[in-house]
């Protein structure tokens, strides 16, 4: 019984992790830059306008919502 209970807890934990992973997590990997120039170049490639800053990183497009919209294309 203890083994089944432990196995169930592990399985439940893994399912919860999978459910809670952000769908757009890959967007930041492809759209985050340490320089304004890199973000501006990517902005032109994506076809969006402007750049924005998030903490110490630069991202293309005017805001996060626009960035995710263009990265999904």
N, C-alpha and C positions, 0 to 999 in steps of 0.2 A: 504494500500500500504506500509506503514512504517513497519508493522509487517512482511509482506512477504519479504521485503528488509532485515530486520534484521535477519530473519530466514535463508535466502539465504547466508548472510555473515557468520553466525555461521557454517552452513553446509560446505561452501567453506573452512573455516579455518580448520575444523576437517579433511576434505579430504586432504588438504595440509600437515597437520601434519602426517597423516597416510602414505602418499606417501613418505615423507622425513625421516621416521624412518629408521635407518640403519638395514639392514637385519642381520648383524653380531653382533648386540648389545648384544645378549645373550652370544656370545663367550667370551667376556671379563669377564662376571660374572663367568663363569665356568673355566676360565683360568688365573685368576689374583691372585697373592699371595703376601703377605707381606715379605716372606722370600725366599731366594734362594733355601733352602731345599724343600719347598713345590712345587716350580716350577720344580725342578729336579725330584721329585717324579711323578708329573703329566706328565712330559715329557716322562718318562719311561712308564707310563700307556698308553699314547697316541701312543707311538712307534716312536716319533720324536727324534731328537738329539739336545742337547744343551738347553740353556735358554737365555733369553734376558731381559733387563730392559727397562721399559717405565715409565719415571718420577720416582716416589718412589715405584713402584710395579714391581714384578718379574713375568715373563711369560715363559711358557715352549716353546720349539722349538727355532731354531736359529733366527727367525724373525716373524713379524706379519703375513706375507703371509703364511708361513708354519704352524703357529698355527691355522689359520682359516681353512686351508686345512684339518688338522687332526681333528679339532673339528666338521667338517661337516660329517665325516665318521660315 
